[in-house]
Amino acid sequence: MKNMTSQRGITLTSFLVVLIVVAFFLYIGMKLFPMYQEYYAVRSAMKSLAKEPGVGNMEPRRIQEMFFKRLYINYSENVKPADVKFDRMDGGWNMKVYYEVRREMIGNLDVVGKFDSNQELTRSGAD
């Protein structure tokens, strides 16, 4: 007959180490998630602009106004008008959005996200 004198499982110290590691990754996720959520809002706004009929015939200033109205709905705060560029192409415009987001991490360490996105805006809109 065997005696079960030893217990199985993790010690309190091991549990605290695991808890600290999980909390650290959750903290990083809380810092990064809003950055990527905003990026997907930018992509969504650009794709919805591409579906607008006649967007390729509009002036860049009008397209930019429509773009920022869509971003305003999603509470985007990091994209500025200077970050949006337009290049003429056959049949419309190529819209480029390049911006950076800097978030404080721990002490004097920051996380920097650089986001770059392109969207073709044709005269007839996307089908």
N, C-alpha and C positions, 0 to 999 in steps of 0.2 A: 504494500500500500504506500502511495506517495503522499508526502505532506506538501500542501500548497502554502508554503510560508512566504514565498516572494509574490509581490503584487505586480500586475502588469499595467502598463499605461505610461503616460509622460509625467514628469515631475513638474512642480510648480514653476521652476526656473525654465524648463523647456517650453512650457505653455506660454510664459511671458515673452520668450524669444520669438515664438511663432506669432504671438499677438502683435509684437512690435513690427515684425516684418510685414504682416498683413496690413497694419495701420499705415506703414510707410507707403506701400503701393496704393492704398486707397487715397492717401493724401496727394500723391502724384497724379492719380486719375482725376481727382477733383480739380486740380490745376489745369490738366490738359483737356478735359472734356469740353469746357466752354469754348476753347480755341477751335476745336474741330467742329463743334456744333455751329459756330459762326461761319466756318469755311463751307459747310454744307448748305447753310442759308445763302451764302454768296453764290454757290453753284446753282442752287435752285432758282434764285432770282435771275441769273443769267440764262438758264434754260427756258424759263417762262418768258423772258424777253424775246428769245429766238422764235417763240411760237406766235408772237404778236404779228398780225398781218401788216405788211408794209413797213416793217421796222427797218429794213435796208434802205428805204428812201428818206427816213427821218434824219434830222440833224443830230450830231453827237450830243449836243446840249440837252435835247429833248429825251434822247435815249438814256442819258445819265440821270435825268430827273425821274424817269420811270423806274430805273434801277434802284435809286435811293429810296423811292417810295416803297418798293418791295422790301428793301432791307430794313426800313423803319418799322415795318410790321413785325419783323423778326428780332427787333431790339439789337441790331448790330451797331457796335460803337467804335470798332477799330478801322473800318474802311472809310477813307476820306476821298473827296473828289479828286485830289492829286494822284491817288492810287489807280485811277481808271484812265486807260488810254484807248484810243480808237485808231485803227489803221484802215485805210480804204482798200478794198479788194473788189474783184469782179463780182458784181451782183449785190454789193452791200458793204458791211463793215466787219472787221475783226475786233472784238472787244477784249481787252486784256486788263486783268485786275491783279496787281501785285501789292501785297502788304505784309507787314510784320506785326506780330503780337508778342509782347514781352510781359511775362508774369513773374512776380517775386516768388521764389521757392522757399529757401531757408537762409536766413541771414542775408549775406551779400551775393547769394547764388540766384540767378534768374534762369527761367526757361524761355527760349526764344523760338517762336514758330514763324517760318517764312512760307507764305502761301502765294501761289501763282496759278492763275486760271485763265483760259482762253475760251471764247465762244464766237462762232461765226453767226452774224446776223444778216440774213439774206433779204432781198427785196420782197419776197412773197411770204416770209416767215417759214417756220418749219412745218413740215407736213405730218 
